[in-house]
Amino acid sequence: MDWEPGKKSVAEPSAWSQALLVELAVSPDGERLAAVLREEGSARVVVNGEPWETSFDKAWYLRFSPDGRLTALVNADMKWTVAVDGKPWEAAFGFAWNTLFSRAGDVMAACVQDNGRYLAAVDGKPWKQGFFDLSDLVLSAEGGRTAAVVQAKALAEGDVFAFDQGAFAVAVDGKPWDNTFVNCWTPVFSPDASSVAAQVRTSPREYTVAVDGKPWEQGFACVWEPRFSPADGSVTVPARTPKGWALVRDGRPLWDKTFAQVLSHEYSPDGSRVAAVVAPSFGKWTVAVDGRPWRARFDQAVFDLCFSPDSGRVAATVRHRGKWTLACDGTTWDESFDMVGPPVFSPDGSRLAARVRRGDTWTVFVDGKPAGDAYARAFDPVFNDDGVRVLVRGISARGLYFRQVVAL
């Protein structure tokens, strides 16, 4: 990637065509701007003004993979598939949605439906078995495995008794768990992809976590998305207990405190720390790290919780009194905004950035201060390896797309 400081105009999407511009995507290195252009009866994917060789009846969900390849969900001759850099998968389906990538971007997956059955396809190869329904597809970090919530048993319309007996499971690489549940949600892989955990509903009023199809003995009034510990492989989940909301590990409370609410939680990359979005009292939100909540309280929301790559810092987007900003280790930026994108740490964790909006103008802020120019639309910032430069990508009010490298 070119990290020489400076700003250059890469493309002018407003001049590409009189056709309807449906959506835009920017490559990770900022060198390419892609768009779907919709004309009467057809759709074209254009990259820096140059169209793919093949046009399609329809195209949507434009995404760049982490390794820089451009993907789109495309329709031709009444069949849907995934096109990668203009080349469609050989297999086509009745419908396709939700393209996913491995961490390196070398493996791609998507949800597909064909002949009334729902399944997943990986690099164009579908599961051998289809299901009555499919949702919450996940791809393991290295791309070797897939998992999704599936309806494994047929349900007649209005048959509440069969529903209460359980018809849903998690299918891993196309094979469903032996146990079925009233509902399943949000499957997650262990770090080595050897196990899958999911939140499950075992009865109309009881929820728990199932690991590889086996539910915990302990049931709860409600649970949220589980996580595997990178350190020891244990499973944790926010759960509602008789004493309040708690973070539970393998069915037992992990922290000695309960809260009015515990929402999403995340582990540090090294597995030594865990943080969660919590409400110590009703309507007062913050972040708790290893059970200890920040002193700062926010009256509306806390989102996008994340650790720095070195595991040393914790950040989140927060909304307080109608304004958004970033909070890191319990301290908020001095500036507040109408909207804030997700926090982005530098590789060494020393810097924190996000795209922010005031009125109609987007800017990238680093450590609470503006970096680079203002734009009508901006994309998430990218740091170089040592964190001393940041890539700013934005579209100006005149419709020009710029790639700008700022020295910090």
N, C-alpha and C positions, 0 to 999 in steps of 0.2 A: 504494500500500500504506500502511496505517495504521502509523506508527512512533511513536505516542505511548506512552511507557513505561506499563506496567501489565499486569494479568492479567485475562483474562475467560474464562468458561466458554462454549464454543461449542456443544457437543453432548454427549449422553449415550447412547452407542451401546448400553449395557447395557439401556436402557429402550425401545429402538425396537421390538423384536419378540421373541417367544418362539422365533422361527425360528433356525436355526443361522447364526451370523455367520461367514462363510468367510474374508474378508480385508478389510483397511482400507487407505485411501489418504488422504493429506492434501494439500490444494492448496498451491502454492508460497507464497501469502500467508498461509496458516494459517487462513483464514476458513471453510473447508469441510472437513468430514470425510465421506468416502464409504465405503460398505461394500457388500459383496455378502451378501444374506440368502437363505439357501436354505431353501425350504419343500418339502413333498411335491409333487414333480412340477413345480416351477417355481423360478425365481431372480429376485430383485428387486435392483436397485441403488438405494440410498438415500443421499441427500446431506443432511446436517444433519437427518435424520429424515424428509425428504420423498422419496418414491419417484419414480423416473422414471415417466412415463406408461405406458410399455410394459414388461411383464414378459416373461421369456424362459424357455425350457426349462432353459437352463444359462447361467451367466456366470462369468467368471474373469479373471485378469490385469488387475486394476483399476489404472489409471495416469492421473495428471494430466500433461498436456503442459506444456512450459515456458511457454506462453501461458495456462495455466489451464484448458484444456478437459479434461473427464473422459472417459476412454475405457475400454472393457471389451471383451473377446472374448465374444461371445454366440452362443447356439445357439437357433434356432427352426425348427420343421418339418424337423429333421434336417440343417440347413445352418448353417454358422458364418460369422460376419463380425465386423467391428469396429463398435461403437456409440459415437458421439461425442455427449456430452451428451444421451444417450437416443435419438439418431437413428441407426439402422443404415445402413451403406453400402448402396447399391442392389444391388451384386453380393454374392452369398453363395457359400460354398464347402463342400467336404467337410470341411475342417478349417482352422483358422487359429491362428497362434501368433506370439509374439515381436514385439509392437508396438514400433515405433521412431519417434523424432521428430527433426525437423530442429532446429538450434540454437535457432531462434526459436519452434519449436513449430507453425509454420503448415503444415507438411507431415508426413504420417504414412504409415508403411509397415508391412507385416506379411508374414510367410511364410504361404503358403496352399497347400492341396492340393485338387485337383479332378479328378475322373474319373481318378484314379490318376497324375496328373502334378503335379509340384511347381514352384511359381513364386512370385514376389513380387507384391504389389499395393500401389500408391501412391495414397492418397486414394480407395480403392475401385476403381481401375482396374488390372487384372492385366496382367502381361507377356503379350505375344502368344504366346510360346513357352513350353511347359512342359518339365520334365526328369524323369529317373528318380529323382532325389534332389536335395535342396537344404539347405544349412546355412550358418551364418556370414553371414547377411544383414547388410549395412551400408547406411546412408543417408548421403549426403554432407552436410556441415555446413549448406549452404544448402537442402538438400532436393531438388535438381534431378536427382540421379542415384542409382541403386541398384546394388549388386553383391553377388554371393553365390557360394559354392562350389556347383557342380552336377555331377552325374554326367551327362556328355554322351553316353556310349556305353552300350549295353546290356551287361550282364554275366550270363552264365549262372551258376547257382549252382555254386560250386566250381571255376570256370574261372580258376585261378591264373595261367595263362599270359596270358590276355587282361587280367587285372588288372595284371600286371607291365608290360604294354605301355602302360598308361595309359588311364584312362577319365574322369578328373576334370579340370575346368577352372573358371575363374571366368567367370561370365556378368555382363556389365555392361549394365544397362538391358535385360536379357533376351537379349542376344546373347553367346554363349559365345566365349571365345578360340579361335583356330584350333588352338593347341597343347594337347594333353591330357597329364596327368601321372598318376603312380601315386596321388598324393594332393595335395590343396591345402588350405590353412587360412588363416584370418584375413586376408581381403582388407582393404586400407585405401586410402582415397582420398588423393590429393595435396591440398594446401590449396586449390587452385583447381578441384579435382574433374576435372581433365583426364586424369589417369592413375590406374591402380590397381596396387598391388603386393601380392603374397601369398607366403607361404612354400609351397614346392612340394617334392615328393619325385620326383626324376627317375628313380630306380631303387630297388630294395629297400634299398640301403645308402647312398644319396647324396641330400642335400637342398641346396636353394639358394633363391634368391628369383627370382621372375618378375615383370617389370614390363610391363604391357600384353601379357601372354602370352609375352614373350621372356625366357627364363631367363638368369641370369648364366652366364658361362663357368666360373666357379669353383664347385666343389662342396664340400660340407662333411659331416661326420659327423652334424650336427644343427643346426637353426636354430630360432629362436623368432619372435615376431611382428615384422614390419618396421614402420618409420616413415619418412615423408617429412620432410625438413628444411624448415621454413617459410622458411629463409633462401635456399637455393639449389636446392631441389627434389631433392637427392640422396636416396638410399634407404639406410637403415642397418638392421642386424639383428644380434642376438646370434647368434654362430656358434661351433661347436666346431671348432677347428683342431688340427693336430698338436702345437702348442705349448700348447694350453689354450683356454679360452673367451675370445673377443674380441668387441669391437664392430666390425663390418665395415661399410664404406661403399662402395657400388657394387662389391662384390666384394673390396675391399682393406681391411686393418686400418686403423681410424680412430685408435685409441689405441695407444701404444707398450707397453701392459701387457696381460698375459693373466691370467685368473683361474681358480679351480676351477670357477666357474659364473658366467654372466651371464644374468639373466632379463629381465624387462620393462625397457624404457627409454622415456624421454619427453624431448621437446624443450621448451625454454622457449618461451613464446608469441612472443617476438621472433626465435626461431631461433638465438640467439647461444650457447646452452648446451645440453648434453645430459647427462642423468643416467640411471643404470641401477642396478638391484638386482644386487649382485655378491657372490660369496663369495671373498675373497682366499685362504682355505684351506678345507678340507672342514669343513662344519658351522658356519662363522663367517660371518655375513651382515652386509652393510652397504650403503651407497649410495656410488657413485662419480660425481663430477661432473666432466665433461671429463677423465675418466681418473684423477682423483685420489680415492681412497677416503677416506671419513670414518675417523677414528681409532676411533670407537665400533664395537663388534662385538656381534652379537646371535646367540644360540645356537639360535634356532628359526625365525624368519621375519621377512621385511620385505615389506609389501604397500602398495597404494594410493599408489604414488609419484606426486608431483605438484609442479609449480612454482607459485609465486604468480603472480597475474595480471600483476604488473609485472616478472616474470622474475628477480627478485632473490633469492628464497628457494626452498628445496627441503624438502619434508616427506614423511613416510611413517609408516604405522602399523608398529610393531615388537613382536615377542614375544620375551621373554627370561626364562629361568628360570620359565616357566609364567605370566608376567604380560604384559599388553599395555599399551602407552603410545604417545605420539607422539614422533617425533624430527624435529627441524628443524635443518638446517645442521650436523648432527653432534652436536647436544645434545638429550638427552631431557628430557621433563617430569619433575619430581621425583616426581609421583604415578604409581602404576601401577594397573591395573584388571583385571577379569575379562574384559572385552571392550571394544573401541574401534571406533567407526565411522570412515569415511574422513575425512581431514583436510579442513577447509574454511578457505581464506584469505579475509580481508576483501579488498575490491576493490583497495585500495592495497598489500596484502601485509604490512601492519604487524601484523595480528593473525591468530591461528590458533586454530581451534575444532574440536571434535568431540563427538559424543555418546558417553558412556562408561557402563559398567555395573559395579556392585559388588553381588554377590549378586543380589537381585531388583529393585534400584533403578537407574534410569537418570537421568543428569544431563548437562547440557551444560557442558563446560569450555572456557574461553577463556584462552589463554596459560597453561595449567596450573592455572587456578583455577576453581572452580564459578561458574556464572552462571545465575541462575534457580532454580526449585524442582526437587525430585526427583520422578520419575514411575515408574509401573510399566512404561511404554513411552514411548520418546522417538523423535523423528524428527530428521534432520540439521538442524543450525542454519543460519540464513540471516542474513547481515550486510546492513545498509543501505549506501547508496552510499559514505558516508564512513567506515564501519567503527566508528562510535562507539556503535552499538546492534546488538543481536543478537536475532533472533526464535527463541524456544524453543517447540516444539510437543510436547505430551505428554499421555498418558492416565493419570489418577491410579489409585490402587489401588481407588477406589470406582467406577471406570468412567466418569469424567467427562473429556471432552477439553477441554484448555485451550490458549489462545493467549496467550503471554507475551512482551512486549517488554522487554528488559533494557537499561538505559543502562550503558555500560561506563566 
